[in-house]
Amino acid sequence: MKRKIELYLLEWKNEKNHLPLVIKGARQIGKTYSIVKFAKENYKNFIEINFASNENFKSIFDNGYDVDNIIKNISLLMPNATFEKNNTLIFFDEVQLCSKAMTSLKQFKIDNRFDIICSGSLMGINYNEIQLNSVGYKEDYDMYSMDFEEFLWAKGYDKDQISDLLNHMVNLVPFSELEMKIYKECFNDYLITGGMPAIVLKYIENNNFSGILKMQRQLLNDYEEDITKYAKGLEKGKILNIYRNIPFFLGKENKRYQVAKISKGARNREYIGAFEWLSNAGIINICYCLNEAELPLLGNYDISKYKIYFGDTGLLIASLDEEAQIDLRENKNFNTFKGAIYESIASETLVKEGYKLFYYKDDHSQIEMDFFIRNKNSLIPIEVKAKDGSTPSLNKLIDKEVYQDVKFGIKFGDKNIGFNGKFYTFPYFTMFLLKNFIKEIDKNN
């Protein structure tokens, strides 16, 4: 299955004086598969060092970080390995089990004979501490599970069909009844499967959801095991508590996460490290409440008010009870969970498009908005509607002079394309094209 990281890796390799690359992300999103595929297609020599499959590899740094010593030690363990200048990729996998691999990146860059890629869940290491040892000598890339575009590729849709979706949006041409039906069905299937490659592959091969729920729930259990394995001390209990209660809060009307309700007397500041741990591991996405609906976004939010979403909506659906599974998988009724599923997929899509997550709630003005993004000159409210209905908050943000940074808005729902002079309406299945749409209208205007 084609992944977007493939193009990124090729651009990285072809860039002159590129840095060692660190690919971060949750487990089972396809990091190792994509790197190995790229390496075999683009390098004469490929050296894969997996610290999980062979603990002896940790000893390659016993003599320090001199590159010649490291290569010598690798050769002792892998006598058939060939190291050729400018045509060898060394891949350090599962680096959370060997932090010294990350520390070695500076010396590998200074030596500059071999390309280096590191990958792992980064659960078991203090990444903020390690990056001080290699600042300026590495490049980071955040990888995620498959987005809806990659899911469409897996189903056989090509770039021309994707471009046609964007053209509909830019030119405000409504989709035909057939287009709405087909793409909506694809999107609903994507909601259920999520973007984990192995799960998507099983869905594609079987052309149904058989066995998928079992795989998803195993992955949820694997995440719990990783938390138990890698989290330290008191943080372990806090992290598990946060992780297990995500569906509970998303099922509430306001969806705001409140630590006081998961542990008596708990305070936000005591849980900040636990939230960051889950976020750095790629398991959750955090959406902060803006202080004011105005620019800039960064620095204009309340760290004590936030919503939490799974990094993959398929896992959210898999975490629900058996009755919900029947309603979702057999009846395709996605409105039963108080809009949390659509809000979750929107958060996931925005993150995969490179956006930070922000929402807004002002009880005094009775304005509540799901998400905000920005372009060069304006703040753009994003409303996600589970059911068709009025949009008072969106209208207030656009109409009231006090919100001067808001020029227009966007609403995603179970609706065709439209524009009423104030906000655009798009069907859910176009969410993944949001950034490209914003670029196009900025260019045209």
C-alpha positions in Angstrom: 0.0 0.0 0.0 1.3 3.4 -1.0 2.2 5.8 1.8 2.9 9.5 1.7 6.2 9.0 3.7 7.7 7.3 0.6 7.9 10.6 -1.2 9.2 12.4 1.9 12.0 9.8 2.3 13.0 10.2 -1.3 13.2 14.0 -1.0 15.2 13.6 2.2 17.7 11.3 0.5 18.1 13.6 -2.5 18.6 16.7 -0.4 22.3 17.7 -0.2 23.9 17.3 3.2 20.7 15.8 4.7 20.7 15.1 8.5 20.1 11.8 10.2 16.4 11.2 10.3 14.2 10.4 13.3 10.8 9.0 12.4 8.4 9.2 15.4 5.0 7.7 15.8 2.8 5.2 17.5 3.3 1.5 17.1 1.7 -0.4 14.1 1.4 2.7 11.9 3.8 1.2 9.3 7.1 3.0 10.2 9.4 -0.1 9.9 7.7 -1.4 6.7 8.0 2.0 4.9 11.6 2.5 5.9 12.7 -1.0 4.9 10.8 -0.7 1.6 12.5 2.6 0.9 15.9 1.4 1.8 15.8 -1.7 -0.4 14.6 0.4 -3.4 17.2 3.2 -3.0 20.4 1.9 -1.4 23.0 -0.7 -2.5 23.6 -1.5 1.2 21.1 -1.6 3.9 22.0 -2.4 7.6 19.0 -2.9 9.9 19.7 -2.8 13.6 16.6 -3.8 15.6 17.2 -3.4 19.4 14.1 -5.4 20.2 14.9 -8.5 18.2 18.5 -8.7 19.2 19.7 -7.2 22.5 23.3 -7.7 21.5 23.0 -4.7 19.2 23.0 -2.4 22.3 26.7 -3.3 22.8 27.7 -1.6 19.5 28.1 1.7 21.5 30.2 0.1 24.3 33.4 1.8 22.9 31.8 5.2 22.7 30.4 7.1 19.7 33.3 7.1 17.3 31.7 6.0 14.0 34.6 3.6 13.1 34.2 1.8 16.5 30.4 1.5 16.0 30.9 0.1 12.5 33.5 -2.3 13.8 31.1 -3.6 16.5 28.3 -3.9 14.0 30.5 -6.0 11.7 31.3 -8.3 14.6 27.6 -9.0 15.0 26.8 -8.9 11.3 29.9 -10.2 9.4 28.3 -10.0 6.0 27.3 -6.4 6.3 28.9 -4.0 3.8 29.5 -0.4 4.5 30.0 1.7 1.4 30.4 5.5 1.6 27.4 7.4 0.3 25.5 4.2 -0.6 24.6 2.7 2.7 21.6 3.3 5.0 21.9 2.3 8.6 18.4 1.8 10.3 18.2 1.9 14.0 14.8 0.4 14.9 13.0 0.3 18.3 15.4 3.1 19.6 13.2 3.4 22.7 15.2 0.4 23.9 18.6 2.0 23.3 18.8 5.7 23.8 22.6 5.6 22.9 21.5 5.2 19.3 19.9 8.6 19.4 22.9 10.1 21.1 25.2 8.8 18.3 23.5 10.8 15.6 25.8 13.8 16.0 28.9 11.7 15.3 27.3 10.0 12.3 26.5 13.4 10.8 29.9 14.8 11.5 31.4 11.7 9.9 28.9 12.0 7.0 29.7 8.7 5.3 26.4 6.9 5.9 22.8 7.8 6.0 21.0 7.1 9.2 17.3 6.6 10.0 16.0 6.0 13.6 12.5 4.8 14.4 10.6 3.6 17.4 7.7 4.5 19.6 9.8 6.8 21.8 7.8 5.6 24.8 10.7 4.4 26.9 13.1 7.3 26.5 13.2 10.9 27.6 13.2 12.3 24.1 13.4 15.9 25.3 16.7 15.1 27.1 18.2 13.1 24.2 17.5 15.7 21.6 19.8 18.1 23.5 22.6 15.7 22.6 21.9 15.9 18.9 20.3 19.3 18.4 21.2 20.6 14.9 22.4 17.1 13.8 19.0 15.4 13.2 15.7 15.9 11.4 12.4 14.8 12.9 9.4 13.4 11.0 6.1 12.7 12.7 4.4 9.7 11.0 0.8 8.7 11.6 -1.6 6.0 10.6 -3.0 6.1 7.1 -5.1 9.1 6.3 -8.3 8.9 4.1 -6.3 9.7 1.0 -4.0 6.8 1.6 -7.1 4.7 2.3 -8.5 5.6 -1.0 -5.2 4.7 -2.7 -5.4 1.3 -1.1 -8.9 0.9 -2.5 -7.6 1.7 -6.0 -8.5 5.4 -6.4 -5.8 7.4 -8.2 -4.4 10.9 -8.0 -6.7 12.2 -10.8 -9.8 11.2 -8.8 -8.3 12.9 -5.7 -7.7 16.0 -7.7 -11.2 15.9 -9.0 -12.5 16.0 -5.4 -10.4 19.1 -4.7 -11.6 20.8 -7.9 -15.2 20.3 -6.8 -14.4 22.1 -3.5 -12.4 25.0 -5.1 -15.0 25.6 -7.8 -18.0 25.0 -5.5 -19.4 22.3 -7.8 -21.7 19.9 -5.9 -21.0 16.2 -6.1 -23.3 14.0 -8.1 -25.6 11.7 -6.2 -23.4 8.7 -7.2 -20.2 10.5 -6.1 -21.8 11.3 -2.7 -23.0 7.8 -2.2 -19.7 6.1 -3.1 -17.3 8.4 -1.2 -19.6 8.5 1.8 -19.5 4.7 1.9 -15.7 4.7 1.6 -15.4 7.3 4.4 -17.7 5.3 6.7 -15.6 2.2 6.1 -12.5 4.2 6.9 -14.1 5.4 10.2 -14.6 1.8 11.3 -11.2 0.4 10.1 -9.1 3.4 11.1 -5.7 3.8 9.4 -3.5 1.1 10.9 -2.0 -0.5 7.8 -2.4 -4.1 8.8 -6.0 -3.6 9.6 -6.6 -1.7 6.4 -4.9 -4.5 4.5 -7.2 -7.1 6.1 -10.2 -5.0 5.2 -9.1 -4.6 1.6 -8.3 -8.4 1.2 -11.6 -9.5 2.7 -13.7 -6.7 1.4 -15.5 -6.7 4.8 -14.8 -6.0 8.5 -14.3 -9.7 9.5 -11.6 -10.0 12.2 -10.9 -6.2 12.3 -12.4 -5.5 15.7 -10.3 -8.3 17.3 -7.1 -6.7 15.8 -8.1 -3.3 17.0 -8.8 -4.4 20.5 -5.5 -6.3 20.6 -3.7 -3.1 19.6 -5.6 -1.2 22.4 -4.3 -3.9 24.8 -0.8 -3.6 23.3 -0.8 0.1 24.1 -1.7 -0.6 27.7 1.2 -3.1 27.9 3.5 -0.5 26.5 2.4 2.0 29.1 3.0 -0.6 31.8 6.4 -1.4 30.4 7.8 2.0 29.6 6.1 4.5 31.9 7.9 5.1 35.2 6.8 5.4 38.8 3.6 7.2 39.7 3.2 8.4 36.1 2.3 4.9 35.1 -1.0 5.0 36.9 -1.9 8.5 35.7 -1.1 7.6 32.1 -3.3 4.4 32.3 -6.1 6.4 33.9 -6.0 9.0 31.1 -5.9 6.4 28.4 -8.8 4.3 29.7 -11.1 7.3 30.1 -10.8 8.9 26.7 -14.1 7.4 25.3 -16.0 8.4 28.5 -15.3 12.1 28.1 -15.8 12.1 24.3 -19.2 10.7 25.0 -20.2 13.7 27.1 -21.9 16.7 25.7 -18.9 19.2 26.0 -16.2 16.4 25.5 -13.8 18.3 27.7 -11.4 16.1 29.6 -11.4 16.7 33.4 -8.8 15.0 35.5 -10.8 15.7 38.7 -13.4 13.2 37.5 -10.9 10.4 37.0 -9.1 10.7 40.3 -10.3 12.3 43.5 -8.5 15.6 44.2 -6.4 15.4 41.0 -5.1 18.6 39.5 -4.2 19.4 36.0 -0.6 20.4 36.8 0.0 16.9 38.3 -1.1 15.3 35.0 0.8 17.4 32.5 3.7 15.0 32.2 1.3 12.1 31.7 -0.6 13.9 28.9 2.7 14.8 27.2 3.9 11.2 27.5 0.9 9.9 25.6 1.1 12.7 23.1 4.8 12.1 22.4 4.1 8.4 22.0 1.6 9.3 19.2 -1.3 7.6 21.1 -3.4 10.8 21.7 -4.0 14.2 20.2 -4.6 17.1 22.6 -6.9 20.0 21.6 -6.6 23.2 23.8 -9.2 25.8 24.5 -8.4 29.3 23.1 -8.5 32.2 25.5 -9.9 34.4 22.8 -11.2 33.7 19.3 -8.4 35.7 17.7 -4.9 35.5 16.3 -2.3 34.4 17.1 -3.1 30.8 18.0 0.1 29.9 19.8 0.2 31.3 23.2 -3.5 32.1 23.1 -4.8 29.1 24.9 -5.6 27.7 28.3 -3.4 24.8 29.2 -5.9 23.7 31.9 -8.8 23.3 29.4 -8.5 20.6 26.8 -10.1 17.7 24.9 -8.3 14.5 24.2 -8.8 12.3 21.1 -7.3 9.0 20.1 -4.7 9.3 17.3 -6.7 6.8 15.3 -10.5 7.0 15.2 -10.8 3.3 14.4 -9.4 2.6 17.9 -12.0 4.9 19.5 -14.7 3.0 17.8 -13.1 -0.3 18.8 -13.1 0.9 22.5 -16.9 1.2 22.6 -19.3 -1.4 24.0 -20.8 -4.3 22.1 -24.1 -2.5 21.5 -22.3 0.4 19.9 -20.3 -2.0 17.7 -23.5 -3.4 16.2 -25.0 0.0 15.5 -21.8 1.3 13.9 -20.6 -1.8 11.9 -24.0 -3.2 10.8 -26.3 -0.2 10.8 -23.6 2.4 9.9 -25.2 4.8 12.5 -22.4 7.1 13.4 -24.6 9.7 15.2 -25.2 7.6 18.4 -22.0 8.7 20.2 -23.0 12.4 20.5 -21.0 13.5 17.5 -17.7 12.3 19.1 -16.8 10.1 16.1 -17.0 12.9 13.6 -15.2 15.3 15.9 -12.5 12.7 16.5 -11.9 12.0 12.8 -11.8 15.8 12.3 -9.1 16.1 15.0 -7.2 13.2 13.5 -7.4 14.7 10.0 -6.2 18.1 11.1 -3.2 16.7 12.9 -2.3 14.5 9.9 -2.5 17.7 7.8 0.0 19.4 10.1 -2.3 21.6 12.1 -2.3 22.1 15.9 -5.6 21.5 17.6 -7.6 24.4 19.2 -11.2 24.8 20.1 -13.2 27.7 21.7 -16.0 27.9 24.3 -17.4 31.1 25.7 -20.4 30.6 28.0 -21.1 34.3 28.2 -21.6 34.8 24.4 -22.8 31.2 24.0 -20.2 30.5 21.3 -18.7 27.1 21.0 -16.5 26.0 18.1 -15.0 22.6 17.5 -11.7 23.7 15.8 -9.7 26.6 14.5 -7.0 26.8 11.9 -5.5 29.9 10.2 -4.3 31.1 6.9 -2.0 34.1 6.3 -4.5 36.8 7.4 -7.4 35.2 9.1 -8.7 32.8 11.8 -10.9 30.1 10.3 -13.5 28.4 12.5 -14.2 24.7 11.7 -17.5 23.2 12.7 -18.2 19.5 12.5 -21.9 18.6 12.5 -23.0 15.1 13.3 -26.6 16.1 12.4 -27.9 18.7 10.1 -28.9 21.8 12.0 -28.4 25.5 12.6 -24.9 27.0 13.1 -25.4 29.9 15.5 -21.8 29.9 16.8 -20.4 29.9 13.3 -22.6 32.8 12.3 -21.8 34.8 15.4 -18.0 34.4 14.9 -18.3 35.7 11.3 -21.0 38.4 11.9 -19.8 40.1 15.1 -17.3 42.8 14.7 -15.5 41.8 17.9 -14.1 38.7 16.1 -12.2 40.8 13.5 -9.8 37.9 12.6 -12.6 35.7 11.4 -13.4 36.4 7.8 -15.2 33.1 6.8 -15.8 29.6 8.2 -16.0 26.0 7.2 -18.6 23.4 8.1 -18.2 19.7 7.6 -21.3 17.5 7.7 -23.4 15.0 5.9 -24.1 17.6 3.2 -23.1 18.4 -0.3 -20.9 21.4 -1.3 -22.2 24.9 -0.7 -21.3 28.5 0.2 -23.7 31.0 1.6 -21.4 34.0 1.5 -20.1 33.4 5.0 -19.1 29.8 5.4 -18.3 26.8 3.1 -20.1 23.5 3.6 -18.4 20.3 2.6 -19.1 16.6 3.1 -17.0 14.7 5.7 -15.0 12.8 3.1 -13.3 16.0 1.9 -11.7 16.8 5.3 -8.3 15.5 4.2 -8.2 18.1 1.4 -8.7 21.1 3.8 -5.1 22.4 3.6 -5.0 22.2 -0.2 -8.4 23.9 -0.3 -7.1 26.8 1.9 -4.0 27.1 -0.3 -6.1 27.3 -3.5 -8.6 29.9 -2.2 -5.7 32.0 -0.8 -4.1 31.8 -4.2 -7.2 32.7 -6.1 -8.1 35.6 -3.8 
